[in-house]
Amino acid sequence: MNAQTGKYLIVAGIAIIVLGILVYFFYDKFSWVGRLPGDIRIEGENSRFYFPISTMILFSLGLTIIVNLIRRLL
């Protein structure tokens, strides 16, 4: 491990804290997460199956854009 790894860990920790604060204070604004068209939800009497494929694709695109922007700025 080197100093660069430490910097990445600090940035990741700060990002997790910011995300946690956003979810804590604005949880009602995120009610659409997991309810997008294309998310698979099957509910039976004794079981539930949930596969949020559209939500995962949306988050993947968003994270890809954010990471690429950060890499270009640094």
Secondary structure, 3 states (H helix, E strand, C coil): CCHHHHHHHHHHHHHHHHHHHHHHHCHHHHCCCCCCCCCEEEECCCCEEEECHHHHHHHHHHHHHHHHHHHHHC
